[in-house]
Structures are given as C-alpha cells and as structure tokens.
Amino acid sequence: MTQTDRPTLLHAIFAAADRVRTACSAAGRSLAALLLPAVLLACDNAGAPSGYSTDLAQGGAASAELRKVKLQLNWVAEPEFGGFYAAQDKALYQSEGLEVELVQGGPDVPAPQLVASGKVEFAVVAATQVVELNEQGGDLVALYAVYQTNPMGVMVHESSPFKSLMELWESDATLAIQDGLADYQWLNSQFPDGKRRIVPYAANLAQFAADPALASQCFVPSEPIALGLQGVKTRVFLMSESGFNPYNAVVVTTRTFLEKNRALCASLVKASALGWRAYLNDPKPFNQTMARLNTAMSLEAMTRAAEVQTPLIANDETKRLGLGGMRYNRWEEIVNQLAQMGKIKVKPDPASLFSWDPEAGTAR
C-alpha cells in the first residue's frame, strides 16, 4: 500500500462507517464501532508508511468522528500555502483525526487577531507579528514555520544600476514600500544615509512596470513572477541579505489552546509537514486545486512560484529539524532586532514564542 493509497482508503472507510451508522439500528451502530478499529489495524499491519499516525489502529479514537478546526490563511490560495492544501487533498489531516478548514484570507483579513481572539484555532502569520502581539497581550505560540528564509524582498527593473540593497537604500531612488513593516524599518536602521524617497505601496504592478526607475517591496514568490509573465524583467534583493531573516508563513495558536490540546496541535503539525513534503515533491495537482480557488493567479504563475520558493522552504536546517522546524536562536535574533528598532519595549523569552520538538519524527 502506497502513501497515496492509504489516506484515500481511510477516507473511504470513514465514509462507509458513517453510512452504516445512519442506516443501521442501535445494535448495528455498536457493531460498526467495534469493527472500524479492526479494519484500520489490518490496514496498518499491511504496511503503514513512516510518518503517518497509527493512533486509531492502536486503540485510540475508535470512531470516524473528526475534530473540526479552522486554519486562517493570511492571503488567498497561493503556493505559499501549497503544503496545507496538499495535506487537505491527500486526506493527511483526516488520517490524524482532524477536519481542517482552510479559510482564505486577503488584504483586509486580520489573521493574527482572529486567532488571538479565539475565533479560529490556528492562523498563518509572520514571526514578527507573533513577537509584537505578545507585547499587546495576544500570547500566540508558533507551531510551524513554512519559510526558513524570509520571502520578503525589494525588486528593481533588470535595467536598474543598483546591485545590492545597500546601494539602493543609500541612493536617491524612489521606493514603493509600506514603511511601517518591520522588514523595511530594519533596512532604514542599517542604511541610514542616502536621499531615497518612499512612496506608498499600492500593490500596483502596472505602476511598477511603467516606471523603470521605481523600486518596490515584493513577496519573492509573487510579484516578480507575475511581472515576468507580462514580459517585465526584474532583479530581486532578498531581505535576508540585510541580516533581517525572520520566519514567515508561521502557523500559530494561542497558548491556552496549545496547553489544552497538545496532541491535536502535534497532529496538525505532523500532517502539515507531510503535506509540504508532498507539495515540494510534486506541486502540480495541488496548484490545480488552488488555481480553482484563486482565479486571479494563473496555473503557470503558481508553477513558477513553487520553483522559486522551494529553496526558501527546504534547506540544511529542515534536514536536521524537519520541515517547518524552528530554533531558539532564530527567535532570539528576531526579538533582539525588533527591540533594536523600537517595535517592542520588553523582550519576551524566545522559548515562550514557539513550540518545536526535533525528536518528534516530523516528516523530513
């Protein structure tokens, strides 16, 4: 039995059990409940692949009932969430006893506030937001970090004379930027000289395309790809080149929820990691799913984005920790840099900001 076969079979078993419970008498329902663990045990004994939960087969939850939770995304369906859609499509969450609703976000969707207030169980946010909200009483805990390298950057036209972030920042260039973002405040603190002119960022690709002298913030797997498909060639400077390299696309929950539901959170992390491994191995079927949900981004753009973001997601670090892994010293660095910029007044204990067990057997 292959990894692909097993979640499909489990899904069919769960559906069949539901039909049995509906159609049968009370005695029949009891019999179905008794038979389901045995069927699952036989399936696992036939050769369960490494990384899949066998809790049901080992006498855990003996019913097909799935725990329903919501994962609030901070943007619409795009490759930055590809592994979560893969976990959903391949029934990996179901194999861990979860029914995960992926809720699309957008520019006006406050994902950090939604999870902090308990309106959703999980959300995808930036690591900097975890630290900043901590000071505001949000008390969020990071469980999984998709991007190991900061996917934020600054793009210029290919014809631009600037060859580095320092050259650009210390020039008199015009930059379209949300100057309240921590990424760009860090650049201001590192390169204080120059006569650069900041204009509001309006996510207007046409404006950038029409002005060869304009530089702009960008999400590396997004705007440069969209422009490239329009024939506009760009060069991109990664924000990490400036020394600011926080985790991004981080799955968080509240500390209260984590303390009450540690096994559930571990199951979500395990299934998400398996989903991201599946996406990195073959993004095509899951890009097709997202393209149906987000018609504004073409399938070709998603294909290119998947290629561009792969080295930002999987690296030597994830080979040691597992996909989504996090380390104390990275969180400590984020805290110190935000304090240096004045984004926070009191430094939290970095260990309180994330939960990661490198020995938990998370998918590599």
C-alpha positions in Angstrom: 0.0 0.0 0.0 1.5 3.3 -1.0 1.3 6.6 0.9 -1.2 7.9 -1.7 -3.4 4.8 -1.3 -3.7 4.8 2.4 -5.3 8.2 3.1 -7.8 7.6 0.2 -8.7 4.2 1.7 -9.1 5.7 5.2 -11.4 8.4 3.8 -13.5 5.7 2.2 -13.6 3.7 5.4 -14.7 6.7 7.4 -17.4 7.5 4.8 -18.6 3.9 4.8 -18.8 3.8 8.6 -20.9 6.9 8.6 -23.3 5.3 6.1 -23.5 2.2 8.3 -24.3 4.3 11.4 -27.1 6.1 9.6 -28.7 3.1 8.1 -28.5 0.6 10.9 -30.2 0.1 14.2 -28.6 0.9 17.6 -27.2 -2.6 17.7 -25.9 -2.2 14.2 -24.2 1.0 15.1 -22.4 -0.7 18.0 -21.2 -3.4 15.7 -19.9 -0.9 13.2 -18.0 0.9 16.0 -16.4 -2.4 17.1 -15.4 -3.3 13.5 -13.8 0.0 12.5 -10.7 -0.2 14.7 -10.1 -3.8 13.4 -10.3 -2.7 9.8 -7.9 0.2 10.5 -5.5 -2.1 12.3 -5.4 -4.5 9.4 -4.7 -1.6 7.1 -1.7 -0.5 9.2 -0.4 -4.1 9.6 -0.4 -4.2 5.8 2.4 -1.7 5.9 1.7 1.8 7.1 4.2 4.3 5.7 6.6 6.1 8.0 5.2 9.4 9.3 1.5 8.5 9.4 -0.4 8.4 12.7 -1.5 5.0 13.8 -3.4 6.2 16.8 -6.7 4.9 15.5 -5.2 1.5 14.8 -3.6 1.3 18.2 -7.0 1.6 20.0 -7.2 5.4 20.2 -10.3 7.2 19.0 -12.5 4.3 17.8 -14.9 6.3 15.7 -14.7 8.1 12.4 -15.5 11.4 14.1 -13.0 14.1 13.1 -12.1 17.1 15.3 -13.1 20.2 13.3 -10.7 23.1 13.4 -10.0 26.2 11.2 -6.7 27.3 9.8 -7.0 31.0 8.9 -4.6 31.9 6.0 -3.3 35.5 5.8 -3.7 35.6 2.0 -5.7 33.9 -0.8 -4.9 30.4 -2.1 -1.3 30.6 -3.5 1.8 28.4 -3.4 2.9 29.8 0.0 0.1 27.6 1.4 0.6 24.7 -1.0 1.6 22.2 1.6 -1.6 22.8 3.6 -3.8 22.3 0.5 -1.8 19.1 -0.2 -2.4 17.8 3.3 -6.1 18.5 2.8 -6.3 17.0 -0.7 -4.4 13.8 0.4 -6.6 13.4 3.5 -3.5 13.7 5.7 -5.3 15.8 8.3 -8.1 13.2 8.3 -5.6 10.4 9.0 -4.6 12.4 12.1 -8.3 12.6 13.2 -8.7 16.2 12.0 -11.1 18.0 9.7 -9.2 21.2 8.9 -11.0 24.0 7.1 -8.5 26.2 5.2 -10.0 29.7 5.4 -8.7 32.1 2.7 -7.5 35.5 3.8 -6.9 38.8 2.0 -5.7 42.3 2.5 -8.4 43.1 5.0 -8.4 39.9 6.9 -6.7 40.3 10.3 -5.4 36.7 10.7 -3.3 37.4 13.9 -6.3 39.0 15.6 -8.7 36.2 14.6 -6.6 33.5 16.2 -5.7 35.7 19.2 -9.3 36.3 19.9 -10.2 32.6 19.6 -12.4 33.0 16.5 -10.2 30.4 14.8 -8.0 27.7 16.3 -5.0 28.3 14.0 -3.7 31.1 11.7 -0.8 31.8 9.4 1.1 35.0 10.4 4.6 36.4 10.2 7.0 35.7 13.0 7.4 39.4 13.7 3.6 39.6 14.4 4.0 36.8 17.0 6.5 38.9 18.9 4.7 42.2 18.6 1.3 40.8 19.5 2.9 39.1 22.5 3.6 42.5 23.9 0.0 43.5 23.2 -1.4 40.5 25.2 -2.0 38.2 22.2 0.1 35.4 23.7 0.5 33.4 20.4 2.7 30.4 20.1 4.3 29.4 16.8 3.9 25.7 15.8 5.3 25.5 12.2 7.3 27.9 10.0 6.9 27.4 6.3 9.6 29.8 5.2 13.0 29.2 6.7 14.4 32.2 4.7 12.5 35.5 4.7 10.4 35.6 1.5 10.2 39.4 1.5 12.4 41.4 -0.8 12.8 44.5 -2.9 12.6 44.3 -6.7 14.0 46.6 -9.3 13.9 46.6 -13.0 16.6 44.5 -14.7 18.0 47.7 -16.2 18.5 49.3 -12.7 22.0 50.3 -11.9 21.7 49.1 -8.3 23.5 45.8 -7.5 22.7 45.5 -3.7 20.2 46.6 -1.1 22.8 48.9 0.4 23.4 50.7 -3.0 19.7 51.1 -3.4 18.9 52.2 0.1 21.7 54.8 0.1 20.7 56.3 -3.2 18.1 58.8 -4.2 15.9 56.2 -5.7 12.1 56.1 -5.3 10.8 53.1 -3.5 7.2 51.9 -3.1 7.1 50.5 0.4 4.8 50.0 3.4 7.2 51.8 5.7 5.5 50.5 8.8 6.7 47.0 8.1 9.5 45.7 10.3 11.4 44.5 7.3 11.8 48.0 5.9 12.3 49.7 9.2 15.3 47.3 9.6 16.7 48.5 6.3 16.3 52.1 7.4 18.3 51.3 10.6 21.1 49.6 8.7 21.5 52.0 5.9 20.6 55.5 7.3 22.4 57.5 4.7 21.1 58.5 1.3 18.2 60.5 -0.1 15.8 57.7 -1.1 12.2 58.8 -1.5 9.5 56.5 -0.1 6.0 56.4 -1.7 3.1 54.3 -0.5 3.0 50.7 -1.7 -0.3 50.1 -3.5 0.4 46.6 -5.0 0.1 48.2 -8.4 2.1 46.1 -10.8 1.2 48.4 -13.7 2.7 51.4 -11.9 6.0 49.5 -11.4 6.0 48.2 -15.0 5.6 51.7 -16.4 8.4 53.3 -14.4 11.9 51.8 -15.0 13.3 53.9 -12.1 10.9 52.6 -9.5 11.9 50.0 -6.8 9.2 48.2 -4.8 8.8 45.8 -2.0 7.7 42.3 -3.0 6.9 38.9 -1.9 9.5 36.9 -3.7 7.3 34.1 -5.0 4.6 36.5 -6.2 5.1 39.9 -7.8 8.3 39.3 -9.7 6.8 36.2 -11.2 3.6 38.0 -12.3 5.7 40.7 -13.9 7.9 38.2 -15.6 4.9 36.6 -17.2 4.0 40.1 -18.5 7.4 40.4 -20.0 8.8 42.8 -17.4 12.2 41.6 -16.2 13.2 42.3 -12.7 16.0 41.7 -10.2 15.2 40.8 -6.6 17.1 41.6 -3.4 16.2 39.2 -0.6 15.5 40.9 2.7 17.7 38.3 4.4 20.7 39.8 2.6 20.4 42.7 5.1 20.6 40.4 8.1 16.8 40.5 8.8 15.7 36.9 8.4 12.6 36.1 10.5 10.5 33.0 9.9 7.4 33.6 7.7 4.1 31.9 6.9 4.1 30.7 10.5 1.2 28.6 11.9 0.2 29.8 15.3 -2.3 29.2 18.0 -3.0 30.7 21.4 -1.1 29.4 24.4 -4.3 28.4 26.1 -5.4 26.3 23.1 -2.0 24.6 22.9 -1.9 23.7 26.6 -5.4 22.2 26.4 -4.8 20.5 23.0 -1.2 19.4 22.7 -1.9 16.1 20.9 -4.2 17.9 18.4 -1.5 20.5 17.7 1.1 17.9 17.2 -1.2 16.1 14.8 -1.8 19.3 12.8 2.0 19.9 12.6 2.7 16.3 11.5 0.1 16.3 8.8 1.1 19.7 7.6 4.7 18.6 7.3 3.7 15.6 5.3 1.6 17.8 3.1 4.5 20.2 2.5 6.7 17.2 1.6 4.1 16.1 -0.9 3.8 19.6 -2.3 7.6 20.0 -2.7 7.8 16.6 -4.4 5.0 17.4 -6.9 3.2 20.7 -6.6 1.1 20.3 -9.8 -2.1 18.6 -8.5 -2.2 21.0 -5.5 -1.6 24.1 -7.7 -4.6 23.0 -9.7 -6.7 22.9 -6.6 -5.5 26.4 -5.6 -6.0 27.8 -9.1 -9.6 26.8 -8.9 -10.0 28.7 -5.7 -7.9 31.7 -6.8 -8.6 32.5 -10.5 -6.5 35.7 -10.2 -3.3 33.7 -10.2 -2.6 31.5 -13.3 -1.5 27.9 -13.0 1.7 28.9 -14.8 2.4 31.5 -12.2 1.8 29.0 -9.4 4.2 26.6 -11.1 6.9 29.2 -11.3 6.2 30.3 -7.7 6.6 26.8 -6.4 10.0 26.6 -8.0 11.2 29.9 -6.7 10.1 29.3 -3.1 11.5 25.8 -2.7 15.0 26.9 -1.5 13.3 29.3 0.9 11.3 26.4 2.5 13.7 23.4 2.4 17.3 23.7 3.3 20.0 22.1 5.5 18.1 23.3 8.6 15.0 21.4 7.7 17.1 18.3 7.0 18.0 18.4 10.7 14.8 19.7 12.3 12.2 18.6 9.8 10.1 20.8 7.5 8.6 23.7 9.5 11.2 23.4 12.2 12.3 26.4 14.4 15.2 27.1 16.7 15.7 29.2 19.8 18.5 31.3 18.5 16.4 32.4 15.4 13.6 33.6 17.7 16.1 35.3 19.9 17.5 37.2 17.0 14.0 38.3 15.9 13.3 39.6 19.4 16.6 41.4 19.6 16.1 43.1 16.2 12.5 44.2 16.9 13.7 45.7 20.2 16.6 47.4 18.5 14.1 49.0 16.1 11.8 50.0 18.9 9.0 47.7 17.7 8.8 46.2 21.2 9.6 47.7 24.6 10.1 44.5 26.6 11.9 41.4 25.3 9.9 38.2 25.8 11.6 34.9 26.5 12.2 33.5 23.0 11.4 30.0 24.3 7.9 31.1 25.1 7.2 32.1 21.4 7.4 28.7 19.7 6.9 25.0 20.3 9.0 22.5 18.3 10.3 19.1 19.1 13.1 18.0 16.8 12.8 14.4 18.1 9.1 14.1 17.3 9.6 12.4 14.0 8.1 15.1 11.9 8.4 14.5 8.1 11.7 15.4 6.6 
